[in-house]
Amino acid sequence: MTEESGHMSTAIVVGGGIIGLSCAIRLRQRGFRVVVIDEARPVKPASWGNAGHIAVEQVTPLATLDVIRSAPRRLFGLTGGPLDIGWRYVGTWLPWCLRYLRASLPLRAAQGHVALRAALAQAMPEWRAMVADLQAPDLLIENGHLMVWGEGHDPSAAMRTVMESDLGTASARLMDSAELAGVATRMGVRPLSGLVFSGTAQVRSPGAVLETMQAHLTLDPDCHRREQHVTRVASASGGVQVTLQDGSVLKGDKVILAAGVRTSDLVPGWRPPLIAERGYHIEWDHGGIPEGPPVVFADRSVIVSMFGTRMRASTFVEFTHADAPPDIRKWEWLEKTVEKAGLPVRSGFSRWVGCRPTLPDYLPAIGPVAGLPGVIAACGHQHLGLTLAPLTACIVSSIAAGDAVPDVARPFCPNRF
Ligand SMILES: Cc1cc2nc3c(=O)[nH]c(=O)nc-3n(C[C@H](O)[C@H](O)[C@H](O)COP(=O)(O)OP(=O)(O)OC[C@H]3O[C@@H](n4cnc5c(N)ncnc54)[C@H](O)[C@@H]3O)c2cc1C
């Protein structure tokens, strides 16, 4: 612990998304002086554009043979499904896919499941602790979520599969007719059947979480923010060195690599195989319907979340390059789907695309980077970065303060590839 030695150590956090800001808050609590460096990009990051769902039920990593087998029927180009592969960027994703295939073999997949399940079991308590420390309990809304089916094939087999699958600390039950009618009244859509999940949650809005964290850190005289692009991170004698685009060099005791999908560009000699798994959302004013939990439209693979007066529909898994131009057809598909479903739309749509930072085994990389003293990774959170941010911050801050890597983080070793 840094304060005990009488000297305040400095931790530099590269990346001001949900992972970086959460780490900064916990590092301050462990007595570090903190510098957060985040570049200003015209498009907001995944931490802002996500669906706001605390998804503790998603305990099975998407690296499994079942997911691979189902891929052809989910392809956007073939079936209008949520999965798309940017063939122009084959050089980017093919090496990743080969590793993904290996990680999907039964033994590795089972190990991944155990690891993710253990982490997600701690996600909700860590979120409760985070909003308490931020003195913003209303940021976390523990009202579960709904999954509904409205058309197409008989949903009973799909519903049974969900109910019989491992949902970690969450649980699911069938919706009764009053609950189905409630969805119809609130959302304007008439599901045929559905499930009610308990034990999951949503945030007031991803933007509100980032703003609250940022405001909390701004009030703290021992936390500083720099708006700059980091070009290089390295270990140096007795600490770490972070080079900025303007040529200046910051020195610190620890550096946390939390730059999302771009983390692999930071450290010469350590290049985690992160891919940009892009998702899209559209957002609009709903005109003041009563608040309610996120609704997953299972037959369209769309999640609809309410953030105050705004409604957001998110979907798509697009394997491409982080800087590839957006595929406008996906926003158009979402807009048509929302209108066809009859959701309340009282404004024009705003459009967003962003990158989930995903490693081939769909587990994050959290912990010290081997051979680089003082360098700690916090990246690769795929579909679960919002959910796992407070837990990640707790792990990172304790490692930075000199504690052993906790058991829950051992499977997330940054050097496993
Ligand atoms: C459509 C969609 C829906 C999602 N829904 C959910 C959900 O409901 N629940 C959930 O748990 N997760 C969800 N996710 C996943 C989640 O959003 C991500 O896992 C998470 O945001 C990753 O956070 P991050 O801080 O690692 O990365 P980012 O959010 O990408 O933040 C990284 C930051 O680092 C900065 N940066 C990058 N490079 C540099 C550099 N060289 N120098 C300085 N700064 C740099 C960037 O500007 C950025 O601000 C969703 C993702 C998408 C795309």
The ligand as a Gaussian input file, in Angstrom:
#p B3LYP/6-31G(d) Opt

LIG

0 1
 C      -23.537000      -2.463000     -29.049000
 C      -22.840000      -2.846000     -27.758000
 C      -23.616000      -3.166000     -26.650000
 C      -22.995000      -3.543000     -25.447000
 N      -23.775000      -3.821000     -24.354000
 C      -23.186000      -4.162000     -23.176000
 C      -23.979000      -4.385000     -22.019000
 O      -25.205000      -4.239000     -22.046000
 N      -23.361000      -4.789000     -20.877000
 C      -22.001000      -4.940000     -20.804000
 O      -21.499000      -5.337000     -19.759000
 N      -21.208000      -4.667000     -21.887000
 C      -21.776000      -4.297000     -23.064000
 N      -20.989000      -4.035000     -24.163000
 C      -19.536000      -4.193000     -24.054000
 C      -18.892000      -3.002000     -23.367000
 O      -19.421000      -1.804000     -23.881000
 C      -17.379000      -3.044000     -23.546000
 O      -16.873000      -4.302000     -23.135000
 C      -16.707000      -1.955000     -22.705000
 O      -17.267000      -0.702000     -22.999000
 C      -15.204000      -1.914000     -22.925000
 O      -14.712000      -0.852000     -22.142000
 P      -13.209000      -0.351000     -22.236000
 O      -13.088000       0.739000     -21.242000
 O      -12.306000      -1.525000     -22.165000
 O      -13.050000       0.180000     -23.729000
 P      -13.621000       1.485000     -24.458000
 O      -15.014000       1.763000     -24.077000
 O      -13.352000       1.256000     -25.911000
 O      -12.731000       2.657000     -23.900000
 C      -11.364000       2.745000     -24.228000
 C      -10.931000       4.197000     -24.117000
 O       -9.518000       4.246000     -24.373000
 C       -9.244000       5.349000     -25.207000
 N       -8.015000       5.052000     -25.955000
 C       -7.811000       4.090000     -26.876000
 N       -6.534000       4.135000     -27.335000
 C       -5.936000       5.147000     -26.696000
 C       -4.628000       5.693000     -26.763000
 N       -3.686000       5.172000     -27.543000
 N       -4.355000       6.778000     -25.986000
 C       -5.288000       7.319000     -25.155000
 N       -6.553000       6.818000     -25.065000
 C       -6.861000       5.749000     -25.809000
 C      -10.483000       5.458000     -26.109000
 O      -10.604000       6.744000     -26.658000
 C      -11.588000       5.103000     -25.131000
 O      -12.094000       6.257000     -24.489000
 C      -21.572000      -3.625000     -25.377000
 C      -20.804000      -3.261000     -26.477000
 C      -21.416000      -2.868000     -27.653000
 C      -20.572000      -2.464000     -28.823000

